[in-house]
Amino acid sequence: MKLKNRIALTSLALVLATTLLAGCGSSRGIRIGWRESSGLNHKNAKYASFQGVERKTLRAQEGQTITLDYDVTVEKGTLVLAIVDPDGESLWEKPFREDGSDTVALTASRQGVYTIHIEGEDTSGSFDLSWSLSE
């Protein structure tokens, strides 16, 4: 009986450890049919289903203009784009429940790393983003 209990407890511990590790590894969320291309100043993806967050960072100097060009296709759900400053505050945020494209220009309030957040909320579709910095 002791051996069966040990085997059962060991099996349970392995299942729990695997579940916890799988949860740690999936911090980026769920992506089905995900195809992407990414570089220093661009990121695009097409997906059947996206639930989670993608991030791209850029280093800006105080007073520089951050320009973001976007083209978003939303077949279902919501895609949220945001630009976050070095303090974690959102400078700009826009949810998309339908297709959209535009150019956004923001001024960096201070030197540091700015983050482009791309958040999928049970969405399908695509996005094409490019960004630049200028004086």
Backbone as a chain_set.jsonl record, in Angstrom:
{"seq": "MKLKNRIALTSLALVLATTLLAGCGSSRGIRIGWRESSGLNHKNAKYASFQGVERKTLRAQEGQTITLDYDVTVEKGTLVLAIVDPDGESLWEKPFREDGSDTVALTASRQGVYTIHIEGEDTSGSFDLSWSLSE", "coords": {"N": [[0.823, -1.198, 0.0], [1.977, 1.232, 0.727], [3.78, 1.704, -1.358], [2.031, 2.093, -3.542], [0.778, 4.463, -2.704], [2.984, 6.203, -2.696], [3.65, 6.176, -5.415], [1.31, 7.262, -6.468], [1.348, 9.833, -5.261], [3.752, 10.828, -6.299], [3.116, 10.851, -9.031], [1.029, 12.729, -9.021], [2.454, 14.979, -8.138], [4.175, 15.316, -10.339], [2.307, 15.905, -12.361], [1.246, 18.342, -11.38], [3.607, 19.926, -11.362], [4.22, 19.945, -14.097], [1.952, 21.266, -15.081], [2.24, 23.787, -13.847], [4.7, 24.626, -14.957], [4.019, 24.666, -17.652], [2.169, 26.727, -17.614], [3.877, 28.859, -16.993], [5.42, 28.98, -19.277], [3.603, 29.789, -21.178], [3.146, 32.504, -21.138], [2.858, 34.363, -23.117], [0.416, 33.917, -24.201], [-2.264, 32.578, -26.245], [-1.905, 31.352, -29.476], [-3.112, 30.607, -32.584], [-2.599, 29.331, -35.746], [-0.685, 31.265, -36.253], [1.3, 33.488, -38.007], [4.131, 35.369, -38.466], [6.137, 38.307, -39.06], [8.964, 40.097, -38.166], [10.938, 42.899, -37.213], [13.473, 45.416, -36.517], [12.025, 47.826, -36.77], [9.431, 47.13, -37.389], [6.497, 45.024, -37.298], [4.461, 42.362, -38.142], [1.584, 40.288, -38.324], [-0.476, 37.452, -39.002], [-3.344, 35.652, -38.132], [-5.378, 32.925, -36.973], [-6.474, 32.744, -34.489], [-5.955, 34.709, -31.622], [-4.96, 35.329, -28.428], [-3.694, 37.162, -26.0], [-0.55, 38.911, -25.354], [1.681, 40.783, -27.291], [4.864, 42.35, -27.552], [6.87, 45.126, -28.493], [9.862, 46.963, -28.302], [11.329, 50.253, -28.136], [13.937, 52.643, -28.025], [13.834, 55.914, -27.019], [14.719, 59.376, -27.167], [14.239, 62.243, -25.06], [11.781, 64.442, -26.278], [11.829, 63.473, -28.873], [9.932, 62.396, -31.726], [7.67, 59.812, -31.838], [6.514, 57.77, -34.256], [3.862, 55.828, -35.291], [2.694, 53.624, -37.631], [-0.173, 51.904, -38.585], [-2.044, 49.059, -39.667], [-4.84, 47.291, -39.382], [-6.685, 44.297, -39.313], [-9.69, 42.977, -38.314], [-11.442, 40.153, -37.741], [-12.937, 38.908, -35.851], [-13.597, 39.365, -32.324], [-11.364, 41.447, -30.34], [-8.678, 43.657, -30.946], [-6.098, 45.326, -29.362], [-4.109, 48.15, -29.512], [-1.307, 49.806, -28.119], [0.84, 52.41, -26.886], [3.341, 52.592, -24.591], [4.897, 54.416, -22.008], [8.235, 54.851, -20.47], [7.649, 54.706, -17.725], [5.561, 53.003, -17.545], [3.116, 54.021, -18.128], [0.296, 54.506, -20.207], [0.581, 56.113, -23.249], [-0.87, 56.278, -25.53], [-3.696, 54.547, -26.671], [-5.696, 52.192, -28.365], [-8.591, 50.384, -29.004], [-9.624, 47.852, -31.31], [-12.393, 46.713, -32.977], [-13.116, 46.336, -35.407], [-11.826, 46.654, -38.773], [-9.012, 48.866, -39.28], [-6.866, 51.662, -40.035], [-4.112, 53.888, -39.739], [-1.986, 56.683, -38.884], [-0.075, 57.484, -36.098], [1.341, 60.024, -34.158], [3.485, 60.742, -31.552], [5.003, 62.578, -28.859], [7.986, 61.898, -27.196], [8.15, 62.044, -23.788], [10.251, 61.808, -22.1], [13.611, 60.492, -21.902], [14.153, 57.058, -22.641], [12.951, 53.622, -22.582], [10.355, 52.805, -24.642], [7.3, 51.058, -25.128], [5.568, 49.102, -27.454], [2.487, 47.773, -27.263], [0.622, 44.969, -28.184], [-2.336, 43.613, -28.029], [-4.323, 40.786, -28.031], [-7.693, 39.925, -27.818], [-9.336, 37.302, -27.785], [-9.327, 37.215, -30.65], [-9.357, 37.227, -34.253], [-7.576, 37.679, -37.295], [-5.419, 40.179, -38.559], [-2.41, 42.187, -38.245], [-0.377, 44.97, -39.159], [2.346, 46.675, -38.423], [4.468, 49.537, -38.248], [7.151, 51.603, -37.175], [8.817, 54.667, -36.277], [11.447, 56.94, -35.288], [11.961, 60.4, -34.833], [13.474, 63.684, -34.882]], "CA": [[0.0, 0.0, 0.0], [2.847, 2.393, 0.769], [4.33, 1.911, -2.685], [0.971, 2.674, -4.363], [0.611, 5.847, -2.273], [4.136, 6.948, -3.183], [3.509, 6.319, -6.862], [0.207, 8.213, -6.698], [1.812, 11.171, -4.883], [4.757, 11.231, -7.276], [2.387, 11.166, -10.265], [0.33, 13.993, -8.781], [3.472, 16.04, -8.111], [4.617, 15.532, -11.718], [1.227, 16.593, -13.078], [1.219, 19.725, -10.901], [4.806, 20.613, -11.84], [4.054, 20.138, -15.538], [0.938, 22.304, -15.257], [2.833, 25.071, -13.473], [5.7, 24.989, -15.95], [3.312, 25.011, -18.89], [1.604, 28.058, -17.39], [4.975, 29.825, -17.076], [5.863, 29.071, -20.659], [2.575, 30.336, -22.055], [2.849, 33.867, -20.718], [2.527, 35.154, -24.291], [-0.969, 33.678, -24.562], [-2.617, 31.513, -27.183], [-1.815, 31.732, -30.876], [-3.454, 29.516, -33.488], [-2.394, 29.767, -37.12], [0.097, 32.501, -36.142], [2.427, 33.708, -38.915], [4.576, 36.736, -38.227], [7.406, 38.842, -39.519], [9.294, 41.14, -37.204], [12.265, 43.494, -37.337], [13.713, 46.527, -35.584], [11.026, 48.896, -36.886], [8.142, 46.662, -37.891], [5.99, 43.728, -36.865], [3.151, 42.048, -38.685], [1.15, 38.916, -38.057], [-1.793, 37.006, -39.44], [-3.669, 34.597, -37.17], [-6.749, 32.422, -36.891], [-6.915, 33.086, -33.138], [-4.91, 35.347, -30.822], [-5.357, 35.731, -27.079], [-2.445, 37.402, -25.286], [0.112, 40.189, -25.57], [2.978, 40.881, -27.966], [5.485, 43.635, -27.223], [8.076, 45.568, -29.183], [10.39, 48.117, -27.585], [12.203, 51.194, -28.825], [14.569, 53.605, -27.114], [13.646, 57.275, -27.518], [15.26, 60.503, -26.405], [13.226, 63.249, -24.737], [11.453, 65.351, -27.365], [11.718, 62.805, -30.159], [8.598, 62.004, -32.145], [7.457, 58.385, -32.109], [5.456, 57.648, -35.251], [3.387, 54.463, -35.463], [1.763, 53.365, -38.729], [-0.814, 50.609, -38.357], [-3.114, 48.557, -40.535], [-5.399, 46.211, -38.577], [-7.871, 43.595, -39.805], [-10.319, 42.239, -37.219], [-12.549, 39.322, -38.204], [-13.754, 38.689, -34.647], [-12.907, 39.757, -31.099], [-10.81, 42.789, -30.221], [-7.236, 43.845, -30.921], [-5.802, 46.604, -28.728], [-2.758, 48.662, -29.693], [-0.981, 50.85, -27.143], [2.235, 52.825, -26.713], [3.525, 52.767, -23.152], [6.138, 55.137, -21.713], [9.163, 54.134, -19.579], [7.065, 54.552, -16.393], [4.449, 52.059, -17.618], [1.869, 54.753, -18.386], [-0.125, 54.466, -21.602], [0.538, 57.408, -23.941], [-1.899, 56.144, -26.547], [-4.284, 53.207, -26.694], [-6.885, 52.128, -29.208], [-9.143, 49.045, -29.251], [-10.201, 47.648, -32.638], [-13.379, 45.643, -33.127], [-13.248, 46.265, -36.858], [-10.598, 47.056, -39.463], [-8.614, 50.261, -39.154], [-5.488, 52.011, -40.367], [-3.849, 55.291, -39.468], [-0.647, 57.019, -38.399], [-0.118, 58.195, -34.826], [2.624, 60.643, -33.808], [3.541, 61.149, -30.145], [6.297, 63.103, -28.429], [8.563, 61.227, -26.021], [8.23, 63.007, -22.691], [11.57, 61.666, -21.474], [14.455, 59.446, -22.471], [13.923, 55.737, -22.083], [12.406, 52.553, -23.414], [8.916, 52.84, -24.878], [6.848, 49.732, -25.533], [4.347, 48.968, -28.255], [1.724, 46.607, -26.809], [-0.353, 44.443, -29.132], [-3.086, 42.667, -27.202], [-5.448, 40.105, -28.659], [-8.754, 39.485, -26.92], [-10.089, 36.302, -28.548], [-9.469, 37.84, -31.954], [-8.747, 36.652, -35.451], [-7.329, 38.725, -38.275], [-4.014, 40.481, -38.806], [-1.943, 43.548, -38.023], [0.861, 45.347, -39.801], [2.807, 47.869, -37.708], [5.829, 50.031, -38.444], [7.363, 52.778, -36.334], [10.068, 55.394, -36.494], [11.764, 58.037, -34.374], [12.514, 61.569, -35.515], [13.698, 64.872, -34.024]], "C": [[0.864, 1.257, 0.0], [3.401, 2.722, -0.608], [3.292, 2.549, -3.609], [0.748, 4.14, -4.003], [1.759, 6.718, -2.781], [4.051, 7.191, -4.681], [2.423, 7.342, -7.182], [0.645, 9.639, -6.372], [2.858, 11.691, -5.863], [4.086, 11.621, -8.59], [1.668, 12.501, -10.144], [1.313, 15.158, -8.793], [3.965, 16.345, -9.518], [3.572, 16.268, -12.538], [1.167, 18.058, -12.666], [2.42, 20.519, -11.418], [4.704, 20.904, -13.332], [3.05, 21.242, -15.819], [1.505, 23.674, -14.94], [3.855, 25.532, -14.495], [5.057, 25.364, -17.271], [2.694, 26.396, -18.771], [2.667, 29.128, -17.492], [5.398, 30.036, -18.515], [4.856, 29.713, -21.579], [2.204, 31.759, -21.678], [2.496, 34.764, -21.892], [1.105, 34.902, -24.748], [-1.133, 32.549, -25.551], [-2.573, 32.079, -28.592], [-2.103, 30.5, -31.73], [-3.33, 30.048, -34.909], [-1.57, 31.041, -37.208], [1.247, 32.487, -37.145], [2.852, 35.149, -38.762], [5.894, 37.032, -38.913], [7.707, 40.013, -38.602], [10.72, 41.621, -37.432], [12.417, 44.626, -36.352], [12.601, 47.564, -35.594], [9.698, 48.434, -37.446], [7.776, 45.32, -37.249], [4.65, 43.542, -37.544], [2.86, 40.588, -38.401], [-0.23, 38.702, -38.635], [-2.106, 35.787, -38.586], [-5.132, 34.206, -37.263], [-7.331, 32.76, -35.521], [-5.727, 33.611, -32.337], [-5.514, 35.824, -29.512], [-4.052, 35.923, -26.314], [-1.859, 38.751, -25.653], [1.444, 39.97, -26.283], [3.545, 42.249, -27.615], [6.685, 43.878, -28.127], [8.547, 46.824, -28.461], [11.252, 48.978, -28.496], [12.729, 52.193, -27.808], [14.472, 54.988, -27.738], [14.31, 58.273, -26.582], [14.123, 61.488, -26.131], [13.045, 64.192, -25.914], [11.363, 64.701, -28.735], [10.256, 62.461, -30.448], [8.596, 60.504, -32.456], [6.28, 58.314, -33.069], [5.13, 56.175, -35.442], [2.393, 54.43, -36.615], [1.154, 52.001, -38.479], [-1.89, 50.339, -39.393], [-3.606, 47.279, -39.86], [-6.619, 45.623, -39.277], [-8.42, 42.76, -38.65], [-11.523, 41.486, -37.773], [-13.489, 38.965, -37.066], [-12.94, 39.15, -33.441], [-12.391, 41.185, -31.146], [-9.288, 42.725, -30.233], [-6.987, 45.228, -30.342], [-4.339, 46.948, -28.991], [-2.521, 49.758, -28.672], [0.504, 51.177, -27.231], [2.378, 53.228, -25.26], [4.878, 53.418, -22.897], [7.03, 54.361, -20.739], [8.634, 53.909, -18.157], [5.896, 53.572, -16.385], [3.108, 52.728, -17.86], [1.551, 54.715, -19.879], [-0.18, 55.879, -22.175], [-0.594, 57.438, -24.958], [-2.403, 54.714, -26.524], [-5.535, 53.24, -27.55], [-7.325, 50.678, -29.371], [-9.773, 48.987, -30.648], [-11.146, 46.467, -32.591], [-13.723, 45.458, -34.596], [-11.957, 46.79, -37.469], [-10.302, 48.54, -39.248], [-7.162, 50.459, -39.571], [-5.319, 53.508, -40.169], [-2.374, 55.444, -39.134], [-0.816, 57.848, -37.144], [1.272, 58.75, -34.556], [2.538, 61.162, -32.382], [4.926, 61.677, -29.829], [6.753, 62.381, -27.17], [8.771, 62.27, -24.93], [9.567, 62.936, -21.951], [12.329, 60.549, -22.172], [14.12, 58.107, -21.836], [13.346, 54.766, -23.091], [10.878, 52.667, -23.448], [8.507, 51.483, -25.444], [5.572, 49.839, -26.356], [3.691, 47.669, -27.81], [0.708, 46.251, -27.88], [-1.099, 43.349, -28.375], [-4.275, 42.108, -27.96], [-6.424, 39.632, -27.606], [-9.689, 38.592, -27.725], [-10.385, 36.814, -29.953], [-8.898, 36.968, -33.065], [-8.61, 37.777, -36.458], [-5.847, 38.911, -38.509], [-3.7, 41.901, -38.358], [-0.629, 43.731, -38.745], [1.265, 46.68, -39.174], [4.208, 48.241, -38.164], [5.945, 51.321, -37.63], [8.713, 53.389, -36.644], [10.215, 56.464, -35.427], [12.339, 59.176, -35.186], [12.64, 62.713, -34.527], [12.571, 65.853, -34.176]], "O": [[0.522, 2.242, -0.655], [3.483, 3.892, -0.982], [3.627, 3.449, -4.379], [0.55, 4.973, -4.888], [1.536, 7.837, -3.243], [4.346, 8.287, -5.158], [2.596, 8.186, -8.061], [0.343, 10.562, -7.129], [2.847, 12.871, -6.215], [4.459, 12.625, -9.197], [1.698, 13.312, -11.07], [1.039, 16.202, -9.386], [4.156, 17.512, -9.862], [3.907, 17.155, -13.323], [1.049, 18.931, -13.525], [2.267, 21.657, -11.861], [5.063, 21.993, -13.778], [3.273, 22.07, -16.703], [1.277, 24.626, -15.686], [3.875, 26.707, -14.862], [5.512, 26.292, -17.939], [2.698, 27.158, -19.737], [2.402, 30.206, -18.023], [5.7, 31.159, -18.92], [5.22, 30.147, -22.671], [1.063, 32.176, -21.88], [1.896, 35.821, -21.697], [0.619, 35.621, -25.621], [-0.27, 31.681, -25.686], [-3.128, 33.142, -28.868], [-1.424, 29.48, -31.615], [-3.89, 31.094, -35.237], [-1.741, 31.82, -38.146], [2.074, 31.575, -37.133], [2.036, 36.059, -38.91], [6.649, 36.136, -39.288], [6.829, 40.82, -38.295], [11.598, 40.841, -37.8], [11.593, 44.789, -35.452], [12.265, 48.124, -34.551], [8.914, 49.25, -37.93], [8.629, 44.596, -36.735], [3.804, 44.437, -37.533], [3.767, 39.767, -38.258], [-1.038, 39.624, -38.745], [-1.221, 34.968, -38.339], [-6.0, 35.019, -37.581], [-8.526, 33.03, -35.396], [-4.638, 33.038, -32.368], [-6.455, 36.618, -29.494], [-3.37, 34.944, -26.009], [-2.546, 39.622, -26.186], [2.225, 39.089, -25.922], [2.792, 43.2, -27.404], [7.416, 42.952, -28.478], [7.733, 47.654, -28.054], [11.82, 48.507, -29.481], [12.041, 52.541, -26.849], [14.963, 55.215, -28.844], [14.441, 58.043, -25.38], [13.157, 61.552, -26.891], [14.019, 64.684, -26.484], [10.864, 65.321, -29.674], [9.455, 62.263, -29.534], [9.413, 60.009, -33.231], [5.176, 58.747, -32.738], [6.016, 55.368, -35.722], [1.373, 55.12, -36.585], [1.871, 51.042, -38.192], [-2.542, 51.245, -39.912], [-2.869, 46.296, -39.776], [-7.477, 46.354, -39.772], [-7.706, 41.937, -38.077], [-12.498, 42.092, -38.218], [-14.682, 38.746, -37.276], [-11.723, 39.305, -33.537], [-12.904, 42.024, -31.887], [-8.686, 41.851, -29.609], [-7.598, 46.202, -30.781], [-3.444, 46.145, -28.728], [-3.419, 50.55, -28.385], [1.319, 50.333, -27.602], [1.648, 54.081, -24.757], [5.884, 53.029, -23.49], [6.618, 53.316, -20.233], [9.116, 53.019, -17.456], [5.299, 53.332, -15.336], [2.069, 52.069, -17.803], [2.443, 54.874, -20.712], [-0.895, 56.738, -21.659], [-1.195, 58.482, -25.213], [-1.62, 53.776, -26.373], [-6.331, 54.176, -27.482], [-6.547, 49.836, -29.818], [-10.379, 49.957, -31.105], [-10.76, 45.36, -32.215], [-14.491, 44.576, -34.981], [-11.094, 47.31, -36.761], [-11.207, 49.353, -39.062], [-6.34, 49.548, -39.472], [-6.241, 54.292, -40.394], [-1.618, 54.473, -39.106], [-1.599, 58.798, -37.116], [2.268, 58.041, -34.702], [1.634, 61.926, -32.041], [5.909, 61.275, -30.452], [6.004, 62.266, -26.2], [9.482, 63.256, -25.127], [9.962, 63.88, -21.266], [11.759, 59.767, -22.933], [13.838, 58.03, -20.64], [13.264, 55.049, -24.286], [10.212, 52.629, -22.413], [9.279, 50.839, -26.155], [4.636, 50.558, -26.008], [4.267, 46.592, -27.961], [0.021, 47.121, -28.416], [-0.546, 42.281, -28.113], [-5.119, 42.849, -28.463], [-6.033, 39.012, -26.617], [-10.693, 39.048, -28.272], [-11.536, 36.843, -30.391], [-8.066, 36.092, -32.83], [-9.413, 38.709, -36.482], [-5.1, 37.941, -38.641], [-4.598, 42.709, -38.121], [0.138, 42.785, -38.925], [0.597, 47.694, -39.376], [5.035, 47.371, -38.434], [4.961, 52.032, -37.425], [9.613, 52.746, -37.183], [9.254, 56.844, -34.758], [13.113, 58.956, -36.118], [12.002, 62.718, -33.474], [12.58, 66.907, -33.54]]}, "num_chains": 1, "name": "protein.A"}
